[in-house]
Each structure stands twice: as C-alpha cells, then as structure tokens.
Amino acid sequence: MVAISSWGRLNNFEHEVITLSDRHQVAQQLKNKNTGIAYGMGRSYGDVCLNPNGVLWQTTALDRFISFNENTGSLVCESGLLLHDIQHLLIARGWILPVTPGTQLITVGGAIANDVHGKNHHGLGSFGDHIKWLKLLRTDGTLIECGPELLPDWFCATVGGFGLTGVITEVEIQLRKVLSPWLNTETIAYANLDEFFQLADASEAHWEHTVSWIDCVAKEGRGLFMRANPIDGVEHQEPKARKLTVPFVPSVSLVNPLSLRPFNTAYFNIKKWQAGKSTAHYEAFFYPLDNLLEWNRMYGPKGFYQYQSVVPRAVGHDAVQEMLTEITRSGEGSFLAVLKTFGNRQALGMMSFPQPGVTLALDFPNKGQRTLKLFKRLDAIVREAQGRIYLAKDARMPRDLFEAGYPRLPEFLHYRDPGVSSALSRRLIGY
Ligand SMILES: Cc1cc2nc3c(=O)[nH]c(=O)nc-3n(C[C@H](O)[C@H](O)[C@H](O)COP(=O)(O)OP(=O)(O)OC[C@H]3O[C@@H](n4cnc5c(N)ncnc54)[C@H](O)[C@@H]3O)c2cc1C
C-alpha cells in the first residue's frame, strides 16, 4: 500500500497502486477483487481521483503517441500522455490542443474525465468537444469504442464522467492549427463587478481567450482582466522562464490573513500600473503556475481546498457579489482567485461542469470547521442561484447540492462501471 494524496493535500490515504503501462494488457489488470479508480497526475484538488484502501490504476505510463496526421491535425494517443508533451511536440509543427486548463501537467484521460475547460470556453467549449473517439475498458473486460456519433450515450457519460464509467485507454483528438506559440495579450484593471461583466461581454466576440484575477479581499470585486489572441508569423523562440520549486512543506500556511491583504493590494497596483498590450508565450499566458513546481506545499501540512462554482449569467453579478462579501467578511481566501465567464453553450458530458454563466474559483487554506462553515454559506448562494460546484475541485460538497447541480445524475448512473469507485463517488452517490 502507498500513501497518495491529490493536489489539495488534504489527506494522505493508503492505496494499492497498479501501474498500467501496456494498453493491450489493461483488461487483465482491471480484473481485481477490489474496486479501483484511474489516477492520472492527481492534479484534481479533492477526492475525485482517490480511493482510500482500494486500488488506483496509475495511468501515466500509458503515454504513447500512436499516430498523428500532419495534414488534418488528428492525434491518436494513449490516455496517460501529458498535455504538456502534446503541446511541446506539436506546436512547433503548427498544431495546438484546442482547449487546455490552467496547467498542462495533466493527462489526456484526466482532461476527458473532468471535461476540463480553458480560457476559451466561449469559443471552443471544453476538452470533450474535441474528442473524435475514445476507447473505454470496463472492469468486466468489455471494450467500448465511442464518440459523438458512435455510441454517443457512452461517450457523453464518459466525458465529464469523473472516471466512473471505466478506464479510457486510447483517444483521438482533433488539434487546431496555430502559426506561432505567441499571443497578443491585453491586461485591463477593473474596479468592480460591473466593469468585469462589461469587459467580458465586450471581449467575447473578438478575443479568443479571456480570464481574470480577482482580489478576494476587496468586496467590490476589483481585479485584472486578461484577454489574448494568437498571433501569426513570430519566429519560434523558447521562453526563458525558469522553473522554481517550493522545496518543502512549511509548518504553517504561508497564505494567511497577514500575508493576503498586502500581497493582493501590491499585486493589483503593480499589475494595474503595468497593464496594457503585450505579447506572451502560450505557456506564460495559459499555465503561469506551472513555473512554480509543488506550489501546493505553500498551504502547509493541512493542505487547502479550492471552491469553484458556476452560476447562471442572469444572476451571476449578484451571486458573485454575495460570495465575495461572505469571503471578505470571513478573512479567508488566497491570492489564487479566478473569475471568468463561460460561453452560451451546453457541455456534451452528462456530468460536465461548464454551463452558461460565470465561474468563480478560489483557494482556501484548510482551517477545519472555520473553512467548512464559510463553504456552507457559499453553498447556500450557489444553491439559490441554481449553480453547481466543480467535482474536479471538490472534497466536501453536500449531497443535495450535488444532486441539484447535476440533474442528469440518474441518467449517468446507468453507465457506471460497478468495479469502479472513488472517495468522491462514495461520498456523493453512496457507492
Ligand atoms: C494549477 C491547476 C490549474 C487548473 N486549472 C484548471 C482549469 O483552468 N480548468 C479546469 O477544468 N481544470 C483545471 N484544473 C483541474 C485539472 O485540470 C483537472 O483536475 C484534471 O482532470 C486533472 O487531470 P489529471 O491527469 O491530474 O487527473 P487526476 O486528477 O488524476 O484524475 C481526475 C479524474 O480523471 C479520472 N481519470 C484519469 N485518467 C483516466 C483514464 N485514463 N480513464 C478514466 N478516467 C480517468 C480520474 O479517475 C479522476 O476522476 C487545474 C488544476 C491545477 C492543479
């Protein structure tokens, strides 16, 4: 047994780890008397990828490129391949992953199972929208090949199905043409939520990527709005960014009320002063946190939560304002806080997170009951607004909020593999 945690480092549970490395042998490896769950890079924050005292099918050795069509941008690969490796190999050849989240240190299987979103949801939807087909292995040995037109019900259950329909072994992804790894960017400071929504509305038609940093200690909702478009014809140069590492787990969280307010004020003012147009390498713009390895250690030995919700656009302003008021009143939070809008499109996955609206994501050092009490107040706002919480980030949502937020749950359960179980599924579904 090996102690394994997820990105939030809230717990360190014992697991029996079975490494999957040959896609032709996976069927045999899944036959086990204990239930299991696939585990990619463990970049999910909560318990979606954990199975305490059970089996973890570690997928990162299923990392082969199988074929690539340089004319069409169609990539066939194994599910444990990292998005980072795809980007590094193929951007220089003029192809890019259409949708990526705020880190590229995740697997293709993890990106599908959580149907991850990026900064371009308003234009290109989520990761699952770009999958042509996938192979799903069930613990009874059945292989299901599915896609948007081939057994679409299995496909829609597996995209965003948080690993519960089986193990994805192989995938075909449609990449996007790109002429350079560089982006034209613009950063604009906003003073409150009204300005944020005006910027979001004005940007969606002309900017491919939009996102904002929000100052969670300022209840009026000030922040920095960032938007970007790919640019053509800049010579390919490697970025100079140096990777740093948080070398050890400090005995207390480095993120606390004493550090948070001065940090946020200084960050906002410096960036406001530097705001304007610029060019950025795609890695710096899309994955700024990947340059600080093991940054999750800075929250200390008790770890941290991320609370990410999405609420419909019509009530978005008021709901986000209420959440910010609760958060500033509590004095909790961290400088990692993101506010962004999702486009007006329904995700194809039955259990996918993105829905039209606005999403707020904030990290919180784990302070036990104090933090959980704040989440209860935030939950009430999300419930009232008919929103939902992102399962990839969750470690504590109450079951009724899960059921209300994911109305397709009963339909999804028909596709569940009975040999697969996770801490999250037991907590929210009961098995
Ligand atoms: C810095 C940072 C930024 C992030 N930004 C974003 C963001 O902008 N947008 C966003 O959507 N997410 C974001 N995330 C969350 C992250 O993208 C997801 O949690 C992602 O799913 C993690 O992938 P993973 O390979 O680490 O999978 P894991 O966390 O190991 O697993 C995630 C889920 O996928 C399942 N799974 C993994 N492999 C397979 C497989 N082969 N077959 C079936 N199921 C499988 C697991 O069972 C589990 O349910 C961010 C995370 C971090 C740490």
PDBQT file of the ligand as one rigid body, heavy atoms in Angstrom, charges set to zero:
ROOT
HETATM    1  C1  LIG A 501      -2.784  24.655 -11.332  1.00  0.00    +0.000 C 
HETATM    2  C2  LIG A 501      -4.053  23.989 -11.775  1.00  0.00    +0.000 A 
HETATM    3  C3  LIG A 501      -4.868  24.667 -12.657  1.00  0.00    +0.000 A 
HETATM    4  C4  LIG A 501      -6.050  24.073 -13.100  1.00  0.00    +0.000 A 
HETATM    5  N1  LIG A 501      -6.845  24.775 -13.960  1.00  0.00    +0.000 NA
HETATM    6  C5  LIG A 501      -7.966  24.216 -14.428  1.00  0.00    +0.000 A 
HETATM    7  C6  LIG A 501      -8.773  24.892 -15.397  1.00  0.00    +0.000 A 
HETATM    8  O1  LIG A 501      -8.459  26.014 -15.808  1.00  0.00    +0.000 OA
HETATM    9  N2  LIG A 501      -9.873  24.254 -15.881  1.00  0.00    +0.000 N 
HETATM   10  C7  LIG A 501     -10.216  23.005 -15.469  1.00  0.00    +0.000 A 
HETATM   11  O2  LIG A 501     -11.217  22.470 -15.968  1.00  0.00    +0.000 OA
HETATM   12  N3  LIG A 501      -9.481  22.331 -14.563  1.00  0.00    +0.000 NA
HETATM   13  C8  LIG A 501      -8.374  22.909 -14.026  1.00  0.00    +0.000 A 
HETATM   14  N4  LIG A 501      -7.605  22.232 -13.125  1.00  0.00    +0.000 N 
HETATM   15  C9  LIG A 501      -8.020  20.880 -12.720  1.00  0.00    +0.000 C 
HETATM   16  C10 LIG A 501      -7.377  19.790 -13.596  1.00  0.00    +0.000 C 
HETATM   17  O3  LIG A 501      -7.296  20.201 -14.931  1.00  0.00    +0.000 OA
HETATM   18  C11 LIG A 501      -8.263  18.537 -13.549  1.00  0.00    +0.000 C 
HETATM   19  O4  LIG A 501      -8.455  18.143 -12.230  1.00  0.00    +0.000 OA
HETATM   20  C12 LIG A 501      -7.713  17.383 -14.381  1.00  0.00    +0.000 C 
HETATM   21  O5  LIG A 501      -8.748  16.459 -14.544  1.00  0.00    +0.000 OA
HETATM   22  C13 LIG A 501      -6.507  16.720 -13.726  1.00  0.00    +0.000 C 
HETATM   23  O6  LIG A 501      -6.023  15.697 -14.570  1.00  0.00    +0.000 OA
HETATM   24  P1  LIG A 501      -5.104  14.526 -14.025  1.00  0.00    +0.000 P 
HETATM   25  O7  LIG A 501      -4.426  13.865 -15.162  1.00  0.00    +0.000 OA
HETATM   26  O8  LIG A 501      -4.225  15.049 -12.941  1.00  0.00    +0.000 OA
HETATM   27  O9  LIG A 501      -6.208  13.542 -13.447  1.00  0.00    +0.000 OA
HETATM   28  P2  LIG A 501      -6.494  13.095 -11.949  1.00  0.00    +0.000 P 
HETATM   29  O10 LIG A 501      -6.641  14.295 -11.113  1.00  0.00    +0.000 OA
HETATM   30  O11 LIG A 501      -5.523  12.067 -11.539  1.00  0.00    +0.000 OA
HETATM   31  O12 LIG A 501      -7.916  12.429 -12.151  1.00  0.00    +0.000 OA
HETATM   32  C14 LIG A 501      -9.028  13.236 -12.475  1.00  0.00    +0.000 C 
HETATM   33  C15 LIG A 501     -10.228  12.363 -12.837  1.00  0.00    +0.000 C 
HETATM   34  O13 LIG A 501      -9.948  11.736 -14.079  1.00  0.00    +0.000 OA
HETATM   35  C16 LIG A 501     -10.117  10.345 -13.970  1.00  0.00    +0.000 C 
HETATM   36  N5  LIG A 501      -9.180   9.726 -14.913  1.00  0.00    +0.000 N 
HETATM   37  C17 LIG A 501      -7.868   9.984 -15.060  1.00  0.00    +0.000 A 
HETATM   38  N6  LIG A 501      -7.369   9.215 -16.052  1.00  0.00    +0.000 NA
HETATM   39  C18 LIG A 501      -8.392   8.477 -16.529  1.00  0.00    +0.000 A 
HETATM   40  C19 LIG A 501      -8.487   7.472 -17.529  1.00  0.00    +0.000 A 
HETATM   41  N7  LIG A 501      -7.472   7.101 -18.262  1.00  0.00    +0.000 N 
HETATM   42  N8  LIG A 501      -9.706   6.895 -17.711  1.00  0.00    +0.000 NA
HETATM   43  C20 LIG A 501     -10.781   7.270 -16.994  1.00  0.00    +0.000 A 
HETATM   44  N9  LIG A 501     -10.723   8.204 -16.036  1.00  0.00    +0.000 NA
HETATM   45  C21 LIG A 501      -9.554   8.802 -15.804  1.00  0.00    +0.000 A 
HETATM   46  C22 LIG A 501      -9.831  10.045 -12.511  1.00  0.00    +0.000 C 
HETATM   47  O14 LIG A 501     -10.437   8.839 -12.108  1.00  0.00    +0.000 OA
HETATM   48  C23 LIG A 501     -10.461  11.229 -11.843  1.00  0.00    +0.000 C 
HETATM   49  O15 LIG A 501     -11.848  11.033 -11.719  1.00  0.00    +0.000 OA
HETATM   50  C24 LIG A 501      -6.416  22.776 -12.648  1.00  0.00    +0.000 A 
HETATM   51  C25 LIG A 501      -5.578  22.093 -11.758  1.00  0.00    +0.000 A 
HETATM   52  C26 LIG A 501      -4.405  22.692 -11.312  1.00  0.00    +0.000 A 
HETATM   53  C27 LIG A 501      -3.528  21.944 -10.345  1.00  0.00    +0.000 C 
ENDROOT
TORSDOF 0
